[in-house]
Protein backbone atom coordinates (compact mmCIF):
# COMPACT_ATOMS: atom_id res chain seq x y z
CA UNK A 1 0.00 0.00 0.00
CA UNK A 2 2.92 2.33 0.67
CA UNK A 3 3.75 2.45 -3.06
CA UNK A 4 0.17 3.39 -3.91
CA UNK A 5 0.12 6.13 -1.27
CA UNK A 6 3.25 7.63 -2.79
CA UNK A 7 1.90 7.20 -6.33
CA UNK A 8 -1.34 8.94 -5.36
CA UNK A 9 0.46 11.79 -3.61
CA UNK A 10 2.70 12.35 -6.62
CA UNK A 11 -0.30 12.13 -8.98
CA UNK A 12 -1.94 14.88 -6.93
CA UNK A 13 1.26 16.94 -7.08
CA UNK A 14 1.43 17.27 -3.30
CA UNK A 15 4.25 17.14 -0.78
CA UNK A 16 3.97 14.78 2.17
CA UNK A 17 3.13 17.77 4.33
CA UNK A 18 0.34 18.98 2.02
CA UNK A 19 -1.07 15.48 1.61
CA UNK A 20 -1.03 14.74 5.34
CA UNK A 21 -2.69 18.08 6.09
CA UNK A 22 -5.55 17.24 3.72
CA UNK A 23 -6.26 13.96 5.53
CA UNK A 24 -5.80 15.47 8.97
CA UNK A 25 -2.69 13.72 10.26
CA UNK A 26 0.81 14.90 11.15
CA UNK A 27 3.37 14.78 8.34
CA UNK A 28 5.58 12.44 10.39
CA UNK A 29 2.73 9.91 10.70
CA UNK A 30 2.07 10.07 6.98
CA UNK A 31 5.80 9.63 6.25
CA UNK A 32 5.77 6.44 8.34
CA UNK A 33 2.80 5.16 6.32
CA UNK A 34 4.42 6.01 2.99
CA UNK A 35 7.76 4.52 4.00
CA UNK A 36 6.11 1.34 5.31
CA UNK A 37 7.34 1.90 8.86
CA UNK A 38 3.75 1.70 10.16
CA UNK A 39 0.60 0.16 8.76
CA UNK A 40 -1.96 2.78 7.77
CA UNK A 41 -5.02 2.85 9.99
CA UNK A 42 -8.43 2.16 8.45
CA UNK A 43 -9.69 5.59 9.47
CA UNK A 44 -6.84 7.18 7.48
CA UNK A 45 -7.49 4.94 4.49
CA UNK A 46 -11.07 6.22 4.49
CA UNK A 47 -9.82 9.82 4.83
CA UNK A 48 -7.58 9.35 1.79
CA UNK A 49 -10.41 7.79 -0.23
CA UNK A 50 -12.92 10.50 0.66
CA UNK A 51 -10.49 13.38 0.44
CA UNK A 52 -9.15 12.47 -2.97
CA UNK A 53 -12.03 10.44 -4.45
CA UNK A 54 -9.77 7.37 -4.51
CA UNK A 55 -11.01 3.83 -4.94
CA UNK A 56 -10.58 2.00 -1.65
CA UNK A 57 -10.04 -1.24 -3.55
CA UNK A 58 -7.21 0.32 -5.55
CA UNK A 59 -5.59 1.82 -2.46
CA UNK A 60 -5.72 -1.44 -0.49
CA UNK A 61 -4.92 -3.94 -3.25
CA UNK A 62 -3.96 -2.10 -6.42
CA UNK A 63 -7.00 -3.52 -8.26
CA UNK A 64 -9.02 -1.30 -10.56
CA UNK A 65 -8.70 2.40 -11.26
CA UNK A 66 -7.00 4.83 -8.89
CA UNK A 67 -9.94 7.23 -8.82
CA UNK A 68 -13.64 6.64 -8.43
CA UNK A 69 -15.69 7.86 -11.34
CA UNK A 70 -17.97 10.76 -10.43
CA UNK A 71 -21.54 9.70 -9.91
CA UNK A 72 -23.34 11.39 -12.81
CA UNK A 73 -26.69 10.83 -11.08
CA UNK A 74 -25.59 12.88 -8.06
CA UNK A 75 -24.17 15.62 -10.27
CA UNK A 76 -27.38 15.65 -12.29
CA UNK A 77 -29.46 15.94 -9.11
CA UNK A 78 -27.42 18.93 -7.95
CA UNK A 79 -27.69 20.60 -11.35
CA UNK A 80 -31.45 20.07 -11.41
CA UNK A 81 -32.01 21.06 -7.77
CA UNK A 82 -30.21 24.37 -8.25
CA UNK A 83 -31.57 25.08 -11.73
CA UNK A 84 -28.12 25.62 -13.22
CA UNK A 85 -27.84 27.09 -16.70
CA UNK A 86 -25.90 25.18 -19.37
CA UNK A 87 -22.85 27.40 -18.71
CA UNK A 88 -23.08 26.86 -14.95
CA UNK A 89 -23.47 23.12 -15.52
CA UNK A 90 -20.36 23.05 -17.72
CA UNK A 91 -18.35 24.99 -15.11
CA UNK A 92 -19.61 22.72 -12.33
CA UNK A 93 -18.62 19.56 -14.22
CA UNK A 94 -15.28 21.02 -15.33
CA UNK A 95 -14.39 21.85 -11.72
CA UNK A 96 -14.40 18.16 -10.83
CA UNK A 97 -12.12 17.35 -13.75
CA UNK A 98 -9.40 19.67 -12.40
CA UNK A 99 -6.67 17.92 -10.42
CA UNK A 100 -6.79 18.45 -6.65
CA UNK A 101 -3.87 20.88 -6.42
CA UNK A 102 -5.37 23.14 -9.10
CA UNK A 103 -8.79 22.90 -7.40
CA UNK A 104 -7.12 24.09 -4.20
CA UNK A 105 -5.70 27.07 -6.10
CA UNK A 106 -9.13 27.86 -7.57
CA UNK A 107 -10.71 27.63 -4.13
CA UNK A 108 -8.02 29.83 -2.58
CA UNK A 109 -8.61 32.47 -5.25
CA UNK A 110 -12.39 32.35 -4.81
CA UNK A 111 -12.06 32.55 -1.02
CA UNK A 112 -9.76 35.58 -1.33
CA UNK A 113 -12.39 37.28 -3.53
CA UNK A 114 -15.09 36.45 -0.99
CA UNK A 115 -12.87 37.78 1.82
CA UNK A 116 -12.26 41.00 -0.14
CA UNK A 117 -16.02 41.39 -0.62
CA UNK A 118 -16.61 40.75 3.09
CA UNK A 119 -13.85 43.21 4.01
CA UNK A 120 -15.51 45.78 1.75
CA UNK A 121 -18.87 45.09 3.40
CA UNK A 122 -17.22 45.54 6.82
CA UNK A 123 -15.72 48.86 5.67
CA UNK A 124 -19.15 49.99 4.52
CA UNK A 125 -20.66 48.95 7.85
CA UNK A 126 -17.97 50.89 9.71
CA UNK A 127 -18.63 53.95 7.54
CA UNK A 128 -22.37 53.60 8.09
CA UNK A 129 -21.79 53.53 11.85
CA UNK A 130 -19.60 56.64 11.59
CA UNK A 131 -22.22 58.39 9.50
CA UNK A 132 -24.98 57.48 11.97
CA UNK A 133 -22.89 58.84 14.87
CA UNK A 134 -22.18 62.07 13.00
CA UNK A 135 -25.82 62.44 12.02
CA UNK A 136 -26.88 61.91 15.64
CA UNK A 137 -24.38 64.59 16.74
CA UNK A 138 -25.70 67.05 14.16
CA UNK A 139 -29.32 66.32 15.13
CA UNK A 140 -28.55 66.73 18.85
CA UNK A 141 -26.79 70.06 18.25
CA UNK A 142 -29.66 71.23 16.09
CA UNK A 143 -32.16 70.29 18.82
CA UNK A 144 -30.14 72.12 21.46
CA UNK A 145 -30.09 75.24 19.32
CA UNK A 146 -33.83 74.96 18.82
CA UNK A 147 -33.61 74.32 15.10
CA UNK A 148 -35.42 71.00 15.40
CA UNK A 149 -38.40 70.07 17.48
CA UNK A 150 -39.62 66.52 18.00
CA UNK A 151 -36.95 64.98 15.80
C-alpha positions in Angstrom: 0.0 0.0 0.0 2.9 2.3 0.7 3.8 2.4 -3.1 0.2 3.4 -3.9 0.1 6.1 -1.3 3.2 7.6 -2.8 1.9 7.2 -6.3 -1.3 8.9 -5.4 0.5 11.8 -3.6 2.7 12.3 -6.6 -0.3 12.1 -9.0 -1.9 14.9 -6.9 1.3 16.9 -7.1 1.4 17.3 -3.3 4.2 17.1 -0.8 4.0 14.8 2.2 3.1 17.8 4.3 0.3 19.0 2.0 -1.1 15.5 1.6 -1.0 14.7 5.3 -2.7 18.1 6.1 -5.6 17.2 3.7 -6.3 14.0 5.5 -5.8 15.5 9.0 -2.7 13.7 10.3 0.8 14.9 11.1 3.4 14.8 8.3 5.6 12.4 10.4 2.7 9.9 10.7 2.1 10.1 7.0 5.8 9.6 6.3 5.8 6.4 8.3 2.8 5.2 6.3 4.4 6.0 3.0 7.8 4.5 4.0 6.1 1.3 5.3 7.3 1.9 8.9 3.7 1.7 10.2 0.6 0.2 8.8 -2.0 2.8 7.8 -5.0 2.8 10.0 -8.4 2.2 8.4 -9.7 5.6 9.5 -6.8 7.2 7.5 -7.5 4.9 4.5 -11.1 6.2 4.5 -9.8 9.8 4.8 -7.6 9.3 1.8 -10.4 7.8 -0.2 -12.9 10.5 0.7 -10.5 13.4 0.4 -9.2 12.5 -3.0 -12.0 10.4 -4.5 -9.8 7.4 -4.5 -11.0 3.8 -4.9 -10.6 2.0 -1.6 -10.0 -1.2 -3.5 -7.2 0.3 -5.5 -5.6 1.8 -2.5 -5.7 -1.4 -0.5 -4.9 -3.9 -3.2 -4.0 -2.1 -6.4 -7.0 -3.5 -8.3 -9.0 -1.3 -10.6 -8.7 2.4 -11.3 -7.0 4.8 -8.9 -9.9 7.2 -8.8 -13.6 6.6 -8.4 -15.7 7.9 -11.3 -18.0 10.8 -10.4 -21.5 9.7 -9.9 -23.3 11.4 -12.8 -26.7 10.8 -11.1 -25.6 12.9 -8.1 -24.2 15.6 -10.3 -27.4 15.6 -12.3 -29.5 15.9 -9.1 -27.4 18.9 -7.9 -27.7 20.6 -11.3 -31.5 20.1 -11.4 -32.0 21.1 -7.8 -30.2 24.4 -8.3 -31.6 25.1 -11.7 -28.1 25.6 -13.2 -27.8 27.1 -16.7 -25.9 25.2 -19.4 -22.8 27.4 -18.7 -23.1 26.9 -15.0 -23.5 23.1 -15.5 -20.4 23.0 -17.7 -18.4 25.0 -15.1 -19.6 22.7 -12.3 -18.6 19.6 -14.2 -15.3 21.0 -15.3 -14.4 21.9 -11.7 -14.4 18.2 -10.8 -12.1 17.3 -13.7 -9.4 19.7 -12.4 -6.7 17.9 -10.4 -6.8 18.5 -6.7 -3.9 20.9 -6.4 -5.4 23.1 -9.1 -8.8 22.9 -7.4 -7.1 24.1 -4.2 -5.7 27.1 -6.1 -9.1 27.9 -7.6 -10.7 27.6 -4.1 -8.0 29.8 -2.6 -8.6 32.5 -5.3 -12.4 32.3 -4.8 -12.1 32.5 -1.0 -9.8 35.6 -1.3 -12.4 37.3 -3.5 -15.1 36.5 -1.0 -12.9 37.8 1.8 -12.3 41.0 -0.1 -16.0 41.4 -0.6 -16.6 40.8 3.1 -13.9 43.2 4.0 -15.5 45.8 1.7 -18.9 45.1 3.4 -17.2 45.5 6.8 -15.7 48.9 5.7 -19.2 50.0 4.5 -20.7 49.0 7.8 -18.0 50.9 9.7 -18.6 54.0 7.5 -22.4 53.6 8.1 -21.8 53.5 11.8 -19.6 56.6 11.6 -22.2 58.4 9.5 -25.0 57.5 12.0 -22.9 58.8 14.9 -22.2 62.1 13.0 -25.8 62.4 12.0 -26.9 61.9 15.6 -24.4 64.6 16.7 -25.7 67.0 14.2 -29.3 66.3 15.1 -28.6 66.7 18.9 -26.8 70.1 18.3 -29.7 71.2 16.1 -32.2 70.3 18.8 -30.1 72.1 21.5 -30.1 75.2 19.3 -33.8 75.0 18.8 -33.6 74.3 15.1 -35.4 71.0 15.4 -38.4 70.1 17.5 -39.6 66.5 18.0 -36.9 65.0 15.8 
